[in-house]
Amino acid sequence: MAQKGLGKSIIILIILATCITGVFVYKKIAARNSLAAQIAALSPRGAPPQSIEDLRKAIALYEKKIDEHVKDAAQTGIYWKILGSRLMDARQPLYSEALEALQNAARYFPEDETVHYLIGVSAGSLARSEYFSPGEQAEHYRVAEAAYLRALDLQGRYGKALYGLGVLYVFNLDRPEEAIPYLELFLDINKRDTDGMFVLASARALTGDFAGSADLYDRIISLTKDQKVKDQAELNKQKVMDAWYR
């Protein structure tokens, strides 16, 4: 029953966001037409205003309408961003719908690094689905990479995007050498993050830097108090040492 309720809530959110967008578009068109009529009315013959006073009135009226349009557009973008986040956080995440909603949000907020990061997560999660053809999977990975890079263009020390891009390069795109600088910066910011260390250790091993990989596993072993994490690090280190001396 809870899952059905969640599904119904998500459908309502999608309908709400779509309806709100439609209403805003209609209001913008109506306001634009009304604005043109109001400005034209400032002139006796309906032509553009000529006197300085009439021009000032037209500018003030136009600026007011622009402010209203800006607020409407911003609110629409916020709704799309909220919807995308909710779809991702569902008990059974709906990444395809989330990706579409977040791409809509990015049209309103092209310089919001969080929106681009979330697009990367959604697209990458979709790409890992077994239901897509190799071509579709490659396209989703391309979108994920571009989104993470855009987020980092906007905020170069955005930890989540650094980590997400590192995981993408190491485990999905088979480009571990490209992951290393991003993961090093991530660990420079998050010095005790063992998840980041595991990913960087994998990248180093895959690029032949077995000593660097083993050192990272030693760091994990010395830092963590979680026995399962320690056991995994010890196992991984042994595999690296075996490969090193093979």
Backbone bond lengths (Angstrom), bond angles and torsions (degrees), N, CA, C in turn:
res aa  C-N    CA-C-N  psi(-1)  N-CA   C-N-CA  omega(-1)  CA-C   N-CA-C  phi
1 M - - - 1.468 - - 1.529 111.29 -
2 A 1.363 115.77 -38.61 1.474 119.09 -179.50 1.509 110.74 -63.41
3 Q 1.370 115.72 -39.19 1.465 119.37 -179.68 1.516 111.13 -66.41
4 K 1.358 115.96 -39.18 1.465 119.30 177.50 1.518 110.64 -63.35
5 G 1.348 115.74 -41.40 1.463 119.51 178.92 1.505 111.87 -63.11
6 L 1.355 115.43 -39.43 1.468 119.76 178.91 1.517 110.56 -65.42
7 G 1.352 115.30 -42.58 1.466 119.00 178.97 1.507 111.37 -61.67
8 K 1.325 116.25 -40.96 1.461 120.12 178.95 1.520 110.79 -64.27
9 S 1.357 116.82 -40.26 1.467 120.40 179.26 1.515 111.37 -63.26
10 I 1.339 116.51 -40.64 1.467 120.75 179.96 1.508 110.92 -65.12
11 I 1.355 116.44 -42.18 1.468 120.37 178.12 1.516 110.21 -60.90
12 I 1.336 116.24 -42.21 1.468 120.87 179.13 1.521 110.08 -62.20
13 L 1.348 117.10 -41.40 1.471 120.60 178.76 1.514 111.95 -62.68
14 I 1.359 115.92 -40.83 1.465 120.05 178.98 1.522 110.47 -63.60
15 I 1.341 116.05 -46.05 1.466 120.62 179.68 1.517 110.01 -62.87
16 L 1.350 116.10 -41.80 1.465 120.43 -179.30 1.521 111.10 -61.88
17 A 1.344 116.18 -47.21 1.465 119.48 -179.16 1.514 110.98 -62.29
18 T 1.343 116.90 -41.62 1.466 120.79 -179.68 1.524 110.80 -65.72
19 C 1.331 115.44 -43.95 1.474 119.78 -179.86 1.524 111.22 -64.13
20 I 1.339 115.20 -42.20 1.470 119.05 -179.63 1.517 110.14 -61.92
21 T 1.345 116.33 -42.62 1.462 119.85 178.45 1.518 110.80 -60.84
22 G 1.351 116.16 -43.52 1.469 120.07 179.04 1.513 111.93 -62.97
23 V 1.325 116.05 -41.38 1.468 119.96 179.52 1.514 110.56 -64.24
24 F 1.336 117.30 -43.34 1.461 120.75 179.83 1.525 111.09 -62.30
25 V 1.338 116.64 -42.35 1.468 119.87 179.06 1.516 110.37 -61.43
26 Y 1.345 116.28 -45.33 1.470 120.59 179.00 1.519 110.79 -61.43
27 K 1.349 115.81 -44.32 1.469 119.70 -179.00 1.526 111.17 -64.23
28 K 1.344 116.53 -37.69 1.462 119.85 -179.77 1.519 111.15 -64.10
29 I 1.329 115.50 -43.49 1.465 119.53 179.61 1.525 110.37 -63.71
30 A 1.342 115.04 -45.54 1.465 119.38 -179.51 1.529 110.70 -63.84
31 A 1.346 115.73 -41.81 1.471 119.13 -179.50 1.515 111.10 -65.93
32 R 1.346 116.08 -38.48 1.454 119.83 179.44 1.521 111.10 -63.36
33 N 1.322 115.78 -43.87 1.466 119.77 178.41 1.523 110.99 -64.20
34 S 1.341 115.11 -42.04 1.461 119.34 179.22 1.519 110.95 -65.20
35 L 1.343 115.29 -40.55 1.452 119.93 179.67 1.518 111.36 -61.28
36 A 1.323 116.83 -44.39 1.469 120.91 179.15 1.520 110.74 -59.94
37 A 1.332 115.39 -42.04 1.467 119.35 -179.48 1.529 110.77 -66.15
38 Q 1.353 116.45 -40.43 1.462 120.07 -178.97 1.530 111.61 -66.87
39 I 1.337 116.14 -40.00 1.467 119.30 179.03 1.526 110.48 -67.42
40 A 1.324 115.10 -43.40 1.473 119.11 179.40 1.518 110.94 -62.19
41 A 1.343 116.67 -33.77 1.466 120.57 -177.86 1.518 112.01 -67.53
42 L 1.316 117.26 -18.36 1.451 120.24 178.59 1.532 111.66 -69.95
43 S 1.335 116.17 -16.34 1.463 120.75 177.82 1.517 108.53 -106.21
44 P 1.308 118.47 140.49 1.464 121.52 -177.14 1.518 113.82 -58.95
45 R 1.313 119.66 -31.64 1.463 121.15 -177.67 1.531 112.51 -106.43
46 G 1.313 117.64 14.52 1.455 120.54 178.03 1.514 113.58 76.62
47 A 1.317 118.85 7.65 1.454 122.67 178.20 1.525 108.77 -87.25
48 P 1.327 117.99 171.69 1.465 119.05 177.04 1.520 110.71 -55.94
49 P 1.340 118.74 142.76 1.461 121.47 -178.93 1.528 111.15 -59.39
50 Q 1.341 115.12 144.42 1.468 120.20 -175.68 1.523 112.92 -110.98
51 S 1.324 117.57 -39.49 1.462 119.27 -176.45 1.521 110.63 -73.82
52 I 1.328 115.79 157.10 1.461 120.83 179.97 1.514 110.61 -60.73
53 E 1.332 117.36 -41.74 1.461 121.29 -179.14 1.520 111.53 -64.28
54 D 1.343 115.68 -43.78 1.461 119.30 179.68 1.533 110.90 -66.89
55 L 1.326 116.81 -36.73 1.457 120.10 177.08 1.524 110.78 -63.98
56 R 1.334 116.17 -39.94 1.458 119.76 178.24 1.524 111.24 -63.03
57 K 1.334 116.07 -41.52 1.467 120.29 178.39 1.529 110.59 -63.45
58 A 1.344 116.02 -41.49 1.473 120.15 -179.32 1.524 110.41 -65.26
59 I 1.330 117.42 -42.15 1.466 121.24 179.76 1.527 110.63 -63.49
60 A 1.317 117.38 -44.74 1.466 121.43 179.54 1.523 110.94 -60.95
61 L 1.343 115.26 -42.10 1.464 120.39 179.57 1.517 110.15 -65.47
62 Y 1.328 116.22 -42.89 1.462 121.40 -178.53 1.531 111.13 -65.39
63 E 1.340 117.39 -42.50 1.463 121.45 179.82 1.521 111.37 -63.26
64 K 1.311 116.17 -38.29 1.465 120.01 178.13 1.523 110.76 -62.18
65 K 1.324 115.85 -44.15 1.461 120.21 -179.63 1.529 111.23 -66.53
66 I 1.333 116.18 -38.27 1.462 119.66 178.11 1.524 110.45 -61.69
67 D 1.328 116.41 -43.81 1.466 120.17 178.44 1.523 111.07 -58.45
68 E 1.327 116.47 -40.12 1.464 120.69 179.27 1.526 110.48 -65.01
69 H 1.347 116.75 -41.60 1.461 119.95 179.47 1.520 111.12 -64.89
70 V 1.339 117.10 -39.49 1.460 121.29 179.54 1.529 110.51 -61.83
71 K 1.327 116.66 -44.14 1.465 120.68 179.51 1.527 110.85 -64.51
72 D 1.330 116.98 -41.49 1.466 120.78 178.78 1.523 110.85 -61.93
73 A 1.329 117.06 -45.78 1.459 121.44 -178.70 1.522 111.05 -64.22
74 A 1.339 116.93 -42.37 1.462 120.98 179.44 1.522 110.80 -61.82
75 Q 1.338 116.24 -41.08 1.464 119.12 -179.83 1.521 110.89 -65.82
76 T 1.333 117.49 -38.43 1.462 121.13 177.70 1.524 110.28 -61.30
77 G 1.345 116.38 -44.93 1.461 120.31 178.74 1.510 112.49 -61.10
78 I 1.323 116.37 -39.57 1.470 120.56 178.48 1.521 111.06 -62.36
79 Y 1.347 116.56 -42.54 1.464 119.80 178.81 1.529 111.41 -60.95
80 W 1.343 117.28 -42.07 1.473 120.55 179.97 1.530 110.09 -64.67
81 K 1.329 117.31 -40.13 1.466 121.10 -179.49 1.528 110.72 -65.69
82 I 1.318 116.85 -43.97 1.465 120.88 178.01 1.519 110.29 -61.99
83 L 1.334 116.07 -44.41 1.459 120.26 -179.40 1.525 110.52 -60.77
84 G 1.338 117.34 -45.89 1.459 120.49 179.37 1.518 111.91 -59.55
85 S 1.325 116.61 -43.16 1.464 120.75 179.60 1.519 111.38 -63.92
86 R 1.333 116.55 -42.30 1.468 120.08 179.91 1.527 111.16 -63.77
87 L 1.321 116.59 -40.83 1.462 120.88 179.63 1.525 111.19 -64.50
88 M 1.324 117.22 -35.65 1.461 120.96 178.05 1.524 111.83 -72.62
89 D 1.327 116.86 -31.91 1.460 121.40 -175.59 1.522 113.33 -88.70
90 A 1.331 116.95 -0.01 1.459 120.20 -179.96 1.530 110.31 -61.79
91 R 1.335 116.67 157.09 1.469 120.98 179.92 1.532 110.51 -54.26
92 Q 1.326 115.59 -40.96 1.466 122.05 171.39 1.531 106.37 -116.54
93 P 1.336 117.49 92.67 1.462 120.89 -173.02 1.522 113.61 -53.89
94 L 1.321 115.47 137.46 1.465 122.22 179.24 1.531 107.55 -104.53
95 Y 1.322 115.64 80.14 1.463 120.40 -170.85 1.522 113.11 -68.20
96 S 1.323 117.19 -33.19 1.468 118.90 -179.82 1.527 110.54 -64.55
97 E 1.331 116.39 -48.17 1.461 120.77 178.02 1.529 111.09 -66.16
98 A 1.339 116.06 -37.72 1.463 120.09 178.58 1.524 110.97 -62.94
99 L 1.332 116.31 -42.67 1.462 120.33 179.79 1.522 110.97 -60.14
100 E 1.326 116.71 -44.23 1.462 120.48 179.63 1.528 111.01 -63.07
101 A 1.339 116.61 -43.77 1.465 120.18 -179.77 1.531 110.99 -64.26
102 L 1.324 117.26 -41.85 1.465 120.78 -178.21 1.523 112.04 -70.88
103 Q 1.334 117.01 -33.04 1.467 119.57 175.11 1.524 110.29 -66.82
104 N 1.324 116.54 -33.73 1.471 119.81 173.61 1.528 110.00 -65.68
105 A 1.343 115.95 -42.01 1.470 119.68 178.96 1.526 110.78 -61.69
106 A 1.340 117.15 -37.45 1.463 121.11 -178.82 1.524 112.13 -65.78
107 R 1.334 117.00 -25.59 1.470 119.52 177.01 1.529 110.71 -67.89
108 Y 1.324 115.66 -29.60 1.467 120.11 177.88 1.534 111.45 -89.10
109 F 1.347 116.42 -33.13 1.466 120.93 -177.10 1.528 109.65 -126.08
110 P 1.325 118.45 68.89 1.473 121.08 -176.69 1.525 113.84 -66.75
111 E 1.324 118.37 -13.22 1.461 120.96 -179.37 1.524 111.82 -113.67
112 D 1.319 116.32 24.64 1.464 121.89 175.95 1.528 107.62 -97.07
113 E 1.331 117.39 105.59 1.465 120.95 -175.73 1.531 112.42 -63.26
114 T 1.337 116.77 -30.46 1.465 119.70 179.98 1.523 111.07 -65.64
115 V 1.323 117.13 -41.09 1.466 120.60 178.45 1.528 109.94 -60.65
116 H 1.329 117.16 -44.23 1.471 120.08 -179.34 1.529 111.25 -67.37
117 Y 1.321 116.83 -37.86 1.466 119.64 176.43 1.533 110.43 -61.15
118 L 1.318 116.85 -45.29 1.461 120.73 -179.78 1.529 111.56 -65.04
119 I 1.325 117.65 -35.03 1.464 120.96 174.03 1.530 109.22 -60.75
120 G 1.343 116.47 -42.97 1.455 120.30 178.27 1.520 112.46 -59.94
121 V 1.326 116.76 -43.55 1.463 120.89 179.22 1.523 110.63 -63.80
122 S 1.333 117.16 -45.79 1.464 121.05 -178.23 1.523 111.34 -64.12
123 A 1.337 116.36 -47.80 1.462 120.39 -177.97 1.530 110.92 -65.45
124 G 1.330 117.33 -41.51 1.453 120.52 178.67 1.521 111.88 -64.57
125 S 1.328 116.95 -39.90 1.466 121.04 178.21 1.521 110.53 -65.26
126 L 1.328 116.90 -39.80 1.462 120.38 177.19 1.518 110.94 -63.18
127 A 1.328 116.89 -42.52 1.462 121.44 -176.98 1.526 111.47 -61.10
128 R 1.331 116.85 -30.37 1.458 119.98 -178.04 1.528 112.58 -79.50
129 S 1.327 117.13 -2.15 1.455 120.47 178.48 1.529 110.46 -74.35
130 E 1.302 116.48 140.32 1.469 121.43 -178.94 1.523 112.26 -77.98
131 Y 1.317 117.25 -3.50 1.461 120.24 -175.47 1.524 113.23 -88.18
132 F 1.326 117.51 -4.38 1.456 119.81 -178.24 1.518 111.40 -99.56
133 S 1.315 115.99 148.53 1.457 121.13 174.72 1.527 108.78 -70.04
134 P 1.340 117.47 161.97 1.478 118.96 178.23 1.526 112.70 -55.63
135 G 1.320 117.09 -37.93 1.468 119.84 179.00 1.512 112.20 -65.92
136 E 1.337 116.87 -42.80 1.470 120.71 178.42 1.527 110.28 -66.44
137 Q 1.321 115.98 -40.09 1.462 120.18 179.12 1.523 110.53 -61.93
138 A 1.330 116.63 -45.03 1.464 120.79 179.50 1.521 111.35 -61.41
139 E 1.334 117.02 -38.07 1.459 120.54 179.68 1.525 110.81 -67.23
140 H 1.330 117.27 -40.86 1.467 120.09 177.95 1.532 110.70 -63.80
141 Y 1.332 116.58 -40.65 1.462 119.62 177.13 1.528 110.84 -64.18
142 R 1.336 116.77 -37.88 1.467 120.71 177.95 1.529 110.41 -61.71
143 V 1.334 116.07 -43.64 1.465 120.84 178.98 1.531 109.91 -63.71
144 A 1.332 116.75 -43.05 1.467 120.77 -179.52 1.531 110.76 -61.46
145 E 1.333 116.89 -46.57 1.462 120.48 179.87 1.530 111.10 -61.35
146 A 1.334 115.83 -46.74 1.472 119.64 -179.20 1.522 111.02 -62.11
147 A 1.330 117.35 -37.74 1.466 121.13 -178.77 1.531 110.90 -67.97
148 Y 1.342 117.27 -45.19 1.463 120.05 177.55 1.527 111.04 -61.19
149 L 1.334 116.51 -43.63 1.468 120.02 -179.59 1.526 111.06 -64.36
150 R 1.334 117.00 -37.94 1.458 120.16 178.01 1.532 110.28 -65.39
151 A 1.323 116.72 -41.69 1.464 120.30 177.63 1.530 110.25 -59.32
152 L 1.334 116.46 -39.45 1.465 120.28 -179.36 1.519 112.08 -76.44
153 D 1.323 117.48 -26.39 1.465 119.70 171.56 1.525 110.39 -61.62
154 L 1.322 114.75 -37.34 1.458 120.59 -177.32 1.526 112.20 -81.63
155 Q 1.328 116.92 -33.90 1.472 121.87 -179.47 1.526 107.45 -144.82
156 G 1.326 115.58 95.91 1.458 121.23 -171.34 1.519 115.22 -63.97
157 R 1.327 118.27 -21.01 1.468 121.63 -179.38 1.532 111.47 -111.59
158 Y 1.316 114.87 30.94 1.470 120.71 179.31 1.530 107.86 -77.43
159 G 1.326 115.81 101.40 1.450 122.29 -171.80 1.520 115.03 -55.49
160 K 1.316 117.53 -45.99 1.463 120.66 -177.31 1.522 111.58 -62.42
161 A 1.333 116.32 -39.51 1.461 119.83 179.42 1.529 110.44 -70.55
162 L 1.333 118.13 -38.35 1.464 121.23 176.85 1.527 110.60 -60.11
163 Y 1.315 116.24 -45.81 1.463 121.08 -179.78 1.529 111.08 -66.94
164 G 1.349 116.42 -45.32 1.466 120.53 -179.25 1.513 111.98 -60.66
165 L 1.333 116.83 -42.06 1.461 120.60 179.32 1.527 110.42 -67.32
166 G 1.329 116.58 -39.08 1.460 120.26 177.79 1.520 111.87 -60.69
167 V 1.317 116.95 -46.39 1.469 121.72 177.97 1.529 110.35 -60.44
168 L 1.321 116.13 -43.18 1.465 121.29 -179.53 1.531 110.74 -59.80
169 Y 1.309 116.71 -47.39 1.467 120.66 -178.13 1.532 112.13 -67.33
170 V 1.330 116.97 -40.11 1.467 120.33 -175.49 1.520 112.07 -75.47
171 F 1.329 116.47 -49.36 1.461 119.76 -168.50 1.527 114.83 -101.35
172 N 1.320 117.98 -16.66 1.466 119.18 -175.75 1.525 114.15 -116.66
173 L 1.315 117.59 -35.71 1.462 120.31 -174.61 1.527 113.33 -106.20
174 D 1.329 117.43 -1.21 1.463 122.19 178.26 1.536 111.39 54.13
175 R 1.333 115.32 45.69 1.465 121.58 178.72 1.539 108.94 -132.09
176 P 1.351 115.86 58.24 1.477 119.48 -172.64 1.517 113.93 -61.27
177 E 1.345 117.25 -31.75 1.468 118.88 -178.50 1.525 111.40 -62.96
178 E 1.351 117.23 -30.79 1.466 120.58 178.80 1.522 111.77 -75.58
179 A 1.330 116.01 -22.77 1.473 119.63 -179.15 1.516 112.54 -74.66
180 I 1.327 116.90 -29.41 1.473 121.17 -169.04 1.530 113.67 -56.08
181 P 1.338 120.83 -50.58 1.475 118.11 -178.53 1.520 113.51 -63.32
182 Y 1.327 117.39 -34.58 1.464 120.06 179.12 1.528 110.49 -68.68
183 L 1.335 116.48 -41.08 1.459 119.98 -179.38 1.530 111.23 -71.66
184 E 1.325 117.03 -34.56 1.468 119.67 176.05 1.527 110.71 -63.27
185 L 1.327 116.27 -42.05 1.465 119.27 177.60 1.531 110.03 -66.15
186 F 1.328 117.29 -40.05 1.463 120.85 177.62 1.524 110.54 -57.14
187 L 1.346 116.70 -44.43 1.461 120.20 -178.46 1.521 112.06 -76.28
188 D 1.313 117.39 -22.35 1.459 119.98 172.81 1.526 110.45 -67.17
189 I 1.343 115.11 -31.89 1.469 121.22 178.64 1.524 110.42 -84.94
190 N 1.342 116.07 -40.21 1.473 122.42 -176.26 1.532 108.11 -117.98
191 K 1.313 116.40 77.62 1.462 122.06 -167.69 1.525 114.42 -65.56
192 R 1.313 118.33 -22.02 1.462 120.79 -176.67 1.527 112.49 -111.65
193 D 1.333 117.10 17.08 1.462 121.03 -177.79 1.535 109.76 -81.65
194 T 1.309 116.15 104.93 1.468 119.61 -176.55 1.524 112.59 -72.24
195 D 1.329 117.76 -28.28 1.467 119.38 176.70 1.528 110.21 -61.21
196 G 1.328 115.64 -45.54 1.457 119.89 177.34 1.520 111.84 -61.91
197 M 1.343 116.89 -36.84 1.465 120.69 178.87 1.521 111.36 -65.38
198 F 1.319 116.77 -40.40 1.469 120.05 177.60 1.531 110.81 -59.79
199 V 1.325 116.34 -44.32 1.469 119.70 -177.99 1.526 110.47 -67.59
200 L 1.337 116.93 -43.78 1.464 119.78 179.63 1.532 110.43 -65.86
201 A 1.333 117.25 -38.00 1.469 120.06 177.35 1.525 110.61 -60.80
202 S 1.325 116.70 -39.89 1.465 120.32 177.13 1.522 110.81 -64.44
203 A 1.336 116.39 -42.98 1.466 120.78 179.62 1.526 110.66 -61.12
204 R 1.324 116.60 -43.17 1.465 120.14 -179.42 1.534 110.86 -65.46
205 A 1.322 116.44 -43.01 1.467 119.15 179.14 1.525 111.22 -63.03
206 L 1.316 116.60 -41.70 1.471 120.77 -178.48 1.530 112.02 -67.37
207 T 1.330 117.04 -23.25 1.465 120.38 178.65 1.533 111.71 -97.91
208 G 1.333 117.37 8.20 1.461 121.37 175.77 1.506 115.17 89.19
209 D 1.332 118.32 3.11 1.466 121.11 179.11 1.532 108.23 -90.97
210 F 1.337 115.98 75.44 1.460 120.75 -175.96 1.528 111.90 -69.41
211 A 1.317 116.42 -34.86 1.470 119.37 179.13 1.524 110.42 -64.76
212 G 1.337 116.52 -45.21 1.459 120.23 178.57 1.513 112.02 -63.25
213 S 1.335 116.24 -37.64 1.460 120.62 178.33 1.529 110.63 -65.62
214 A 1.324 117.19 -46.45 1.468 120.98 -179.94 1.529 110.96 -61.67
215 D 1.330 116.91 -39.60 1.467 120.21 178.21 1.530 111.36 -60.03
216 L 1.318 116.55 -40.03 1.469 120.14 179.44 1.525 111.12 -65.78
217 Y 1.329 116.92 -40.34 1.463 118.96 177.50 1.525 110.40 -64.74
218 D 1.340 117.35 -35.96 1.472 119.85 175.52 1.524 110.67 -62.90
219 R 1.322 117.19 -39.20 1.466 120.99 178.09 1.522 110.50 -62.54
220 I 1.316 116.32 -43.17 1.469 120.21 179.07 1.523 109.88 -61.00
221 I 1.334 115.79 -46.53 1.465 120.90 -178.26 1.527 111.14 -60.44
222 S 1.327 116.89 -38.42 1.465 120.32 -178.79 1.525 113.02 -76.44
223 L 1.339 116.52 -25.58 1.468 120.43 -175.70 1.521 113.92 -89.34
224 T 1.333 116.96 -40.96 1.463 119.43 -168.51 1.530 112.60 -79.60
225 K 1.316 114.72 148.24 1.466 121.42 172.71 1.524 110.38 -107.67
226 D 1.332 115.79 -1.41 1.462 121.78 179.07 1.528 108.48 -86.43
227 Q 1.322 116.99 115.35 1.461 120.85 -175.17 1.522 112.28 -62.41
228 K 1.331 117.55 -35.04 1.465 120.06 179.59 1.526 110.72 -65.95
229 V 1.319 115.91 -41.08 1.468 120.02 177.92 1.521 109.71 -64.69
230 K 1.334 116.85 -42.59 1.463 121.25 179.74 1.532 110.73 -62.84
231 D 1.333 115.90 -43.64 1.469 119.89 179.61 1.526 110.99 -62.23
232 Q 1.342 116.79 -40.99 1.461 120.48 179.94 1.524 110.75 -65.74
233 A 1.331 116.80 -40.75 1.462 120.70 178.99 1.526 110.68 -64.35
234 E 1.317 117.31 -41.27 1.467 120.97 178.94 1.523 110.95 -64.78
235 L 1.342 116.56 -41.34 1.464 120.78 178.47 1.529 110.70 -63.52
236 N 1.350 115.50 -45.91 1.465 119.72 179.82 1.531 111.50 -63.39
237 K 1.329 116.05 -39.92 1.461 119.43 179.19 1.524 110.70 -62.62
238 Q 1.324 116.85 -40.29 1.466 119.91 179.42 1.528 110.82 -62.60
239 K 1.335 116.65 -39.83 1.464 120.12 177.93 1.526 110.94 -64.15
240 V 1.326 116.49 -39.61 1.462 120.71 178.09 1.526 110.51 -64.74
241 M 1.344 117.28 -42.79 1.464 121.03 -179.49 1.525 110.00 -64.96
242 D 1.330 116.68 -39.19 1.474 119.78 178.34 1.515 110.79 -62.37
243 A 1.326 116.25 -42.08 1.472 120.45 179.19 1.535 110.88 -68.12
244 W 1.322 116.34 -35.30 1.467 121.53 -177.95 1.530 111.42 -64.77
245 Y 1.348 115.40 -42.86 1.466 119.25 -174.53 1.517 113.15 -97.43
246 R 1.335 116.47 7.14 1.461 119.44 -178.72 1.523 110.17 -69.50
